Amino acid sequence: MDQISDQEEARLRRLADGVLAGDRTQLARAITLVESTRREDEALAQQLLKAVLPATGKSHRIGVSGVPGVGKSTLIERLGGQLVDKGHRVAVLAVDPSSALTGGSILGDKSRMDTLARREGAFIRPSPSAATLGGVARRTRETLLLCEAAGFDIVLVETVGVGQSETAARDMVDTFVVLLLPGAGDELQGIKKGILEVGDVLAVNKADGERVALARAAARDHEAALRYLRPRDQHWAPTTVVVSAETGSGMEELWGNIQQHRASLVEAGVLERRRGEQASRWMWSIIEERLMTGFRDHGEVRRLLEALEADVERGTLPPGAAADRLLRAYRS
């Protein structure tokens, strides 16, 4: 253990023991610690993660994504409630989009999942994306590990939206579920390729009332498209289901598909290898983040940055020349 004060060590042990005991209050405090951007908290957070690491890795990690308005929160509440009824302990990491202007976040997912939030076997943690690419919060991976250590055997990660950057979210879960709208028409074509690339299970939501036929048609369209693409994994071809989070129709079939995907990973012997590769990429993303932070905090870089950035924006200095000068300043 790195050198820390007696007070910090006592705090660390209290948090670690609380997380391992499944104490929700201590879990929430532990997550607050790992989400902190204070340097002194970052060091303690790494000690905490090291302490609970042996108890992690036992959950089914499931990502849920889709365009705004597709019903992610409603579906997660319905699915989470059904899983709690089956005896599972479910953690939901709900990422809210941050304002590009203020950096603030609505953090409304907990209120939108009010029924699930009150269940004894569920834990919901909303976090701001804080302009982080990939539709996930800056410390979603660490939060996931803490939830696993606290005994949650299913972790649902709700991401901001769908797009190329969703690969970051895909890179921290075992199964990635993409929700689709029925009858999206031509608008769907623009995101179809990305959806088919990242989704393990595609679910056409809001298949209720007059939209049932539209949802089934959308599902058939995607199933047809899938036949012309090479599967991401040899052991699994993405599946398509039709669901209504509002009425519960199709939810058992959705959960069955999610379970089958997880089983395919285990049977093919790739689950642990894939998680190891994800952890390695996670390490490199942290290195890149900290290098960039150190670069921006460098005294000479800070002194030069504003003027050089202004020259680049005015077109009086090539971006490459400005970058070279800043890098030379950083290395000096």
LINGI-V666013 format. One record per backbone hydrogen bond with DSSP energy under -0.5 kcal/mol. NH is the residue of the N-H (numbers start at 1). CO is the residue of the C=O. Records with the same first field share a line. If there is no record, write none. Layout:
NH=CO ; CO
This chain:
9=5
10=6
11=7
12=8
13=9
14=10
15=11
16=12
17=13
18=14
19=15
20=16
21=17
22=19
23=18
24=22
27=23
28=24
29=25
30=26
31=27
32=28
33=29
34=30
35=31
36=32 ; 33
42=38
43=39
44=40
45=41
46=42
47=43
48=44
49=45
50=46
51=47
52=48
53=49
55=52
56=53
60=153
61=59
62=60 ; 155
63=175
64=157
65=177
67=179
70=67
75=71
76=72
77=73
78=74
79=75
80=76
81=77
82=78
83=79
84=80
85=81
86=82
87=84
88=83
90=88 ; 121
91=154
92=123
93=91 ; 156
94=92 ; 125
95=93 ; 158
96=94 ; 127
99=104
103=99
106=97
112=108
113=109
114=111
117=113
118=114 ; 115
119=116
122=119
123=90
125=92
127=94
129=96
132=129
135=132
140=137
143=139
144=140
145=141
146=142
147=143
148=144
149=145
150=146
151=148
152=147
153=89 ; 151
154=89
155=60
156=91 ; 154
157=62 ; 155
158=93 ; 156
159=64 ; 157
160=135
166=163
167=164
168=165
170=166
171=167
172=169
173=170
174=61
175=61
177=63 ; 175
178=176 ; 201
179=65 ; 177
180=203
182=205
183=214
184=181
187=184
188=185
189=185 ; 186
190=186
191=188
192=188
193=189
195=191
196=192
197=193
198=194
199=195
200=176
201=176
202=239
203=178
204=241
205=180 ; 203
207=243
208=206
211=208
212=209
215=211
216=212
217=213
218=214
219=215
220=216
221=217
222=218
223=219
224=220
225=221
226=222
227=223
228=225
229=226
233=236
236=233
239=200
241=202
243=204 ; 241
244=249
248=244
251=248
254=250
255=251
256=252
257=253
258=254
259=255
260=256
261=257
262=258
263=259
264=260
265=261
266=262
267=263
268=264
269=266
270=265
271=265
274=270
275=271
276=272
277=273
278=274
279=275
280=276
281=277
282=278
283=279
284=280
285=281
286=282
287=283
288=284
289=285
290=286
291=287
292=288
293=289
294=290
295=291
296=292
297=293
298=294 ; 295
302=298
303=299
304=300
305=301
306=302
308=304
309=305
310=306
311=307
312=308
313=309
314=310
315=311 ; 312
316=311
317=311
322=318
323=319
324=320
325=321
326=322
327=323
328=324
329=325
330=326
331=327
332=328
